[in-house]
Amino acid sequence: APSPRSYTTLRDEAVKLFNSLQQLESERDPVPLMQGVLQTCLDLPPLVDEIYCQLVKQTTEPAAPGGQGDLHYWQLLTCMSCTFLPSPPVLRFLRFHLDRRVPAELLGAGTPIGTESRFPASEMAKYAGFIREALGKTKGRECVPSLEEILVLMRRQEMICTVHCPGAPACSVAISSHTTAEEVARELVSRLGLSQSPNLFALYEQSRRREQPVASATLLADVLTRFE
């Protein structure tokens, strides 16, 4: 399909993505590389399952658990989980990868041990919990996460979105990758004491060229990416 970026075959792009993942291990600033991987997956949806499978492989029995390269893989997996849902078979496999909690003493020799049971209270276990929760909320994105959102996701935190309200100072609202415009509008109406007002309220997206209402189901994270 036509795309603003030039792509070759899916097989070749999958190989390029694998090379990007290898580069991710030693990258000092992994954010642009992560955003590039996410953009390729958005443009070429058949590669979403491929990247999930590659990341599951890279986060299974890593050479240096908790090292920089290992954490970069978990961080990219976190961003993937807030952007795309894999196909049902891969989703089941991914959940199994995240959920294995069988105590080590009950496992036979050579049986893989789950992230949280092998590394309790570790950064990897915290990422696994965050990803598991995100997968229950993700419905698909119009845009890949902004650079700011990726940085926030790497720390498993929320973004701060500034909304300018007529007749009131700007309001700062904490949002996640899953927060909709309707949810933010409802919170602001409550904060401003307008819950009993008969008026309807909505968010507007304003740039130098245009001003338009933001649909209630729109993810605010997508709006912020468009601003970026």
KEFIFI-351117 format. One record per residue: residue number from 1; residue in one letter; x negated, y, z negated of N, C-alpha, C in turn. Coordinates in steps of 0.05 Angstrom, whole numbers. Layout:
BEGIN
NUM;a;X;Y;Z;X;Y;Z;X;Y;Z
...
END
This chain:
BEGIN
1;a;-17;-24;0;0;0;0;-18;25;0
2;p;-8;47;12;-24;71;12;-30;81;-16
3;s;-54;91;-20;-63;99;-47;-82;123;-44
4;p;-82;141;-63;-102;163;-62;-130;153;-64
5;r;-134;129;-73;-161;117;-75;-164;95;-54
6;s;-188;91;-45;-192;70;-25;-200;44;-39
7;y;-184;23;-34;-188;-3;-46;-193;-23;-24
8;t;-207;-45;-31;-211;-67;-12;-192;-89;-19
9;t;-200;-114;-17;-183;-136;-24;-180;-139;-54
10;l;-159;-152;-63;-156;-157;-92;-179;-172;-104
11;r;-189;-191;-89;-212;-207;-99;-236;-189;-103
12;d;-242;-172;-84;-265;-154;-86;-261;-135;-109
13;e;-237;-125;-112;-231;-106;-134;-234;-119;-161
14;a;-226;-145;-163;-228;-160;-188;-258;-163;-195
15;v;-275;-168;-175;-304;-170;-180;-315;-143;-189
16;k;-306;-121;-177;-315;-95;-185;-307;-89;-214
17;l;-283;-97;-221;-274;-92;-248;-290;-109;-268
18;f;-297;-133;-260;-314;-150;-278;-341;-136;-282
19;n;-352;-125;-260;-378;-111;-263;-375;-87;-281
20;s;-352;-73;-280;-347;-50;-297;-346;-59;-326
21;l;-333;-83;-331;-332;-93;-359;-360;-99;-369
22;q;-377;-110;-352;-405;-116;-360;-419;-90;-366
23;q;-414;-70;-351;-427;-44;-356;-417;-31;-381
24;l;-392;-38;-389;-380;-26;-413;-395;-33;-438
25;e;-409;-56;-438;-423;-66;-462;-444;-46;-471
26;s;-458;-34;-452;-480;-16;-459;-475;13;-454
27;e;-450;20;-446;-443;47;-439;-442;64;-465
28;r;-456;87;-465;-456;104;-489;-429;120;-491
29;d;-419;128;-468;-392;141;-467;-374;124;-450
30;p;-359;105;-463;-343;86;-448;-316;97;-438
31;v;-308;121;-447;-281;131;-441;-276;134;-411
32;p;-293;148;-395;-287;150;-367;-286;123;-353
33;l;-303;105;-361;-303;78;-348;-277;63;-355
34;m;-268;66;-380;-243;53;-388;-220;65;-372
35;q;-219;91;-369;-198;104;-354;-198;95;-325
36;g;-222;91;-314;-224;81;-286;-212;53;-283
37;v;-218;35;-303;-207;8;-302;-176;9;-304
38;l;-166;26;-322;-137;29;-325;-124;40;-300
39;q;-137;59;-287;-126;70;-262;-125;49;-240
40;t;-145;33;-238;-145;11;-218;-122;-8;-223
41;c;-117;-15;-248;-95;-33;-255;-68;-20;-249
42;l;-66;7;-253;-41;20;-247;-36;20;-217
43;d;-57;25;-201;-55;25;-172;-51;-3;-160
44;l;-63;-23;-173;-62;-50;-163;-51;-69;-185
45;p;-24;-69;-189;-12;-84;-211;-20;-114;-212
46;p;-25;-128;-190;-33;-156;-192;-59;-160;-208
47;l;-75;-139;-212;-100;-142;-227;-96;-139;-257
48;v;-72;-132;-266;-68;-129;-295;-73;-155;-310
49;d;-62;-177;-300;-66;-203;-312;-96;-210;-312
50;e;-109;-204;-290;-137;-210;-287;-154;-197;-309
51;i;-149;-171;-313;-164;-157;-334;-158;-167;-361
52;y;-132;-173;-367;-126;-184;-393;-141;-210;-398
53;c;-141;-227;-378;-155;-253;-381;-186;-248;-385
54;q;-197;-229;-370;-226;-224;-373;-231;-213;-401
55;l;-214;-196;-411;-219;-185;-438;-215;-205;-460
56;v;-196;-224;-456;-193;-245;-475;-218;-262;-476
57;k;-229;-268;-452;-254;-283;-451;-277;-269;-465
58;q;-279;-243;-459;-302;-227;-470;-300;-224;-501
59;t;-275;-226;-512;-272;-222;-541;-269;-249;-555
60;t;-275;-271;-541;-275;-297;-553;-304;-306;-557
61;e;-312;-312;-581;-339;-321;-588;-360;-302;-576
62;p;-359;-276;-582;-379;-257;-571;-406;-263;-583
63;a;-427;-255;-568;-454;-259;-577;-460;-243;-602
64;a;-450;-219;-604;-454;-202;-627;-427;-191;-637
65;p;-413;-207;-653;-387;-198;-664;-389;-172;-678
66;g;-372;-153;-670;-372;-127;-684;-393;-108;-673
67;g;-409;-117;-653;-428;-99;-641;-415;-79;-623
68;q;-431;-61;-612;-420;-40;-595;-406;-51;-571
69;g;-418;-71;-557;-405;-82;-534;-379;-96;-541
70;d;-379;-111;-563;-354;-125;-571;-332;-106;-577
71;l;-339;-84;-592;-318;-64;-599;-308;-50;-574
72;h;-325;-45;-554;-316;-32;-530;-295;-49;-516
73;y;-299;-76;-516;-279;-94;-504;-253;-92;-519
74;w;-254;-92;-546;-230;-90;-562;-216;-64;-557
75;q;-231;-43;-554;-219;-16;-549;-206;-15;-522
76;l;-218;-27;-502;-205;-27;-476;-180;-45;-477
77;l;-181;-67;-491;-157;-84;-494;-135;-69;-509
78;t;-143;-51;-527;-123;-34;-541;-110;-16;-521
79;c;-126;-3;-504;-114;16;-484;-96;1;-464
80;m;-105;-23;-456;-88;-39;-438;-61;-46;-451
81;s;-61;-53;-477;-37;-61;-490;-17;-38;-493
82;c;-27;-13;-492;-9;11;-494;-1;21;-466
83;t;-10;8;-445;-5;17;-418;9;-3;-401
84;f;2;-28;-403;13;-49;-386;21;-73;-403
85;l;43;-87;-394;49;-113;-404;40;-134;-384
86;p;26;-155;-393;19;-176;-374;44;-193;-368
87;s;41;-211;-349;62;-230;-342;68;-248;-366
88;p;92;-260;-368;99;-276;-392;78;-298;-399
89;p;68;-313;-379;48;-334;-387;22;-321;-399
90;v;13;-299;-388;-11;-287;-398;-5;-273;-425
91;l;19;-263;-428;26;-250;-454;26;-271;-476
92;r;37;-295;-470;36;-317;-490;8;-324;-497
93;f;-9;-326;-477;-38;-332;-482;-51;-310;-498
94;l;-45;-285;-492;-57;-263;-506;-48;-263;-535
95;r;-22;-267;-540;-12;-268;-568;-25;-291;-583
96;f;-29;-313;-570;-43;-336;-583;-72;-327;-591
97;h;-85;-313;-573;-112;-303;-578;-112;-284;-602
98;l;-91;-268;-605;-90;-249;-627;-80;-261;-653
99;d;-63;-282;-652;-49;-292;-675;-61;-316;-689
100;r;-82;-327;-678;-92;-352;-690;-102;-346;-719
101;r;-88;-358;-738;-94;-353;-766;-100;-379;-782
102;v;-104;-401;-768;-108;-426;-782;-134;-425;-798
103;p;-133;-432;-824;-157;-431;-841;-179;-448;-830
104;a;-203;-439;-832;-226;-453;-820;-228;-482;-830
105;e;-222;-487;-855;-226;-514;-866;-206;-534;-854
106;l;-184;-524;-841;-165;-542;-829;-170;-547;-799
107;l;-191;-534;-788;-197;-537;-760;-217;-558;-756
108;g;-214;-573;-733;-234;-593;-726;-259;-581;-715
109;a;-279;-596;-712;-304;-587;-701;-300;-577;-672
110;g;-310;-554;-666;-308;-544;-638;-282;-529;-632
111;t;-264;-527;-652;-239;-514;-647;-243;-484;-651
112;p;-233;-467;-632;-236;-438;-635;-222;-428;-660
113;i;-234;-408;-673;-222;-396;-696;-212;-369;-689
114;g;-188;-362;-698;-176;-336;-692;-192;-313;-702
115;t;-189;-290;-689;-203;-266;-697;-199;-258;-726
116;e;-173;-258;-734;-168;-249;-761;-176;-269;-783
117;s;-176;-295;-777;-184;-314;-797;-214;-316;-799
118;r;-228;-312;-777;-258;-313;-777;-270;-288;-787
119;f;-258;-265;-780;-270;-239;-787;-249;-223;-802
120;p;-240;-232;-826;-219;-217;-840;-228;-189;-848
121;a;-210;-170;-845;-215;-142;-853;-236;-129;-835
122;s;-243;-142;-813;-263;-130;-794;-249;-111;-775
123;e;-266;-96;-760;-255;-78;-740;-240;-94;-719
124;m;-250;-118;-711;-237;-134;-691;-210;-143;-701
125;a;-207;-151;-726;-181;-159;-737;-162;-136;-737
126;k;-172;-111;-743;-154;-88;-743;-145;-82;-714
127;y;-163;-84;-695;-154;-80;-667;-134;-101;-659
128;a;-138;-126;-667;-119;-148;-660;-92;-141;-671
129;g;-90;-131;-696;-64;-124;-707;-51;-101;-693
130;f;-67;-81;-686;-57;-58;-671;-46;-66;-644
131;i;-61;-83;-630;-53;-92;-603;-27;-108;-605
132;r;-26;-126;-624;-2;-143;-627;23;-125;-631
133;e;20;-104;-647;43;-86;-652;50;-70;-626
134;a;29;-61;-612;34;-45;-588;48;-61;-566
135;l;42;-86;-564;54;-103;-543;84;-105;-547
136;g;93;-101;-571;122;-102;-576;137;-77;-568
137;k;121;-55;-562;133;-29;-556;128;-21;-527
138;t;107;-31;-514;100;-22;-488;120;-31;-467
139;k;128;-12;-450;147;-18;-428;136;-10;-401
140;g;112;0;-400;100;8;-374;98;38;-374
141;r;77;48;-361;71;76;-360;71;87;-331
142;e;78;112;-329;76;126;-303;47;134;-297
143;c;32;140;-318;5;149;-316;-13;133;-335
144;v;-38;132;-329;-57;119;-347;-62;139;-370
145;p;-71;129;-393;-76;147;-416;-96;169;-408
146;s;-92;192;-419;-111;214;-415;-137;208;-430
147;l;-157;223;-425;-183;219;-439;-179;223;-469
148;e;-162;242;-476;-157;247;-505;-143;223;-517
149;e;-123;213;-503;-108;190;-513;-126;166;-517
150;i;-144;161;-498;-162;138;-500;-179;141;-525
151;l;-190;165;-530;-206;170;-554;-190;164;-579
152;v;-165;172;-579;-147;168;-603;-142;138;-606
153;l;-136;124;-584;-131;95;-585;-156;80;-595
154;m;-179;89;-587;-204;76;-596;-206;77;-627
155;r;-194;97;-639;-194;100;-668;-168;89;-681
156;r;-150;79;-664;-124;69;-673;-109;90;-689
157;q;-108;114;-677;-94;136;-690;-72;147;-671
158;e;-58;168;-681;-38;181;-665;-49;207;-653
159;m;-36;216;-632;-43;242;-620;-27;264;-633
160;i;-37;288;-631;-22;311;-641;-13;327;-616
161;c;13;330;-613;25;344;-590;36;370;-600
162;t;29;392;-587;39;419;-594;62;426;-577
163;v;85;433;-590;109;441;-576;116;469;-583
164;h;120;486;-563;127;514;-567;157;517;-568
165;c;167;528;-589;196;531;-593;205;560;-591
166;p;225;567;-576;235;595;-575;243;605;-603
167;g;234;628;-610;242;640;-636;229;627;-660
168;a;210;610;-656;196;596;-678;167;591;-671
169;p;150;589;-690;122;583;-684;119;556;-671
170;a;96;551;-658;91;525;-646;91;504;-667
171;c;102;480;-659;104;458;-678;84;436;-669
172;s;70;424;-688;53;402;-682;67;376;-689
173;v;68;357;-671;82;332;-675;63;309;-670
174;a;61;290;-688;45;266;-684;60;247;-666
175;i;47;238;-644;60;219;-626;42;196;-621
176;s;54;174;-612;38;150;-604;41;147;-573
177;s;30;127;-562;33;121;-534;61;114;-526
178;h;78;109;-546;105;99;-541;127;120;-548
179;t;119;144;-557;138;164;-565;152;177;-542
180;t;178;178;-542;193;190;-520;200;220;-526
181;a;207;234;-505;215;262;-507;239;265;-526
182;e;258;246;-524;282;248;-541;275;246;-570
183;e;256;229;-577;248;226;-605;235;251;-615
184;v;218;264;-599;205;289;-608;226;311;-610
185;a;244;313;-591;265;334;-592;282;331;-618
186;r;288;306;-624;305;300;-648;290;308;-673
187;e;264;303;-674;248;310;-698;247;341;-701
188;l;243;355;-678;241;384;-680;268;397;-688
189;v;290;386;-678;316;396;-685;320;394;-716
190;s;311;371;-727;313;367;-756;295;387;-771
191;r;271;391;-761;252;409;-774;262;437;-774
192;l;274;446;-753;283;473;-750;310;478;-762
193;g;322;458;-775;347;461;-788;371;465;-769
194;l;369;452;-746;390;455;-726;407;430;-722
195;s;405;412;-741;420;387;-738;450;390;-735
196;q;461;411;-747;490;416;-745;498;433;-722
197;s;478;441;-706;484;459;-683;499;443;-661
198;p;519;456;-648;534;442;-627;518;442;-600
199;n;496;456;-600;480;458;-575;465;432;-570
200;l;457;428;-545;440;406;-537;411;417;-535
201;f;392;400;-541;364;408;-541;348;389;-524
202;a;328;399;-510;310;382;-494;282;395;-493
203;l;263;379;-485;236;389;-481;233;398;-452
204;y;216;418;-447;210;427;-420;180;425;-416
205;e;173;418;-392;145;416;-384;139;441;-367
206;q;120;457;-376;115;482;-362;86;484;-353
207;s;82;491;-328;56;495;-317;56;522;-302
208;r;34;529;-290;33;555;-275;52;554;-251
209;r;57;531;-240;73;529;-216;103;523;-220
210;r;109;510;-242;137;502;-245;144;498;-275
211;e;170;497;-279;181;490;-306;204;471;-301
212;q;204;448;-315;225;428;-311;230;414;-337
213;p;255;405;-341;262;390;-365;248;363;-364
214;v;242;353;-388;230;326;-390;252;307;-397
215;a;256;286;-380;277;267;-385;274;254;-412
216;s;296;248;-425;296;239;-453;279;213;-457
217;a;279;196;-436;264;170;-439;235;173;-431
218;t;226;196;-422;198;200;-413;179;198;-437
219;l;157;184;-433;137;182;-454;120;208;-454
220;l;118;220;-477;103;245;-480;74;241;-472
221;a;63;217;-476;35;212;-468;31;215;-438
222;d;51;208;-422;49;211;-393;49;241;-386
223;v;65;257;-400;66;286;-395;38;298;-401
224;l;26;290;-423;0;300;-430;-22;292;-410
225;t;-19;268;-399;-38;259;-378;-35;277;-353
226;r;-10;284;-346;-6;301;-323;-19;329;-328
227;f;-17;339;-352;-30;364;-359;-61;362;-355
228;e;-72;339;-363;-101;335;-360;-109;335;-331
END
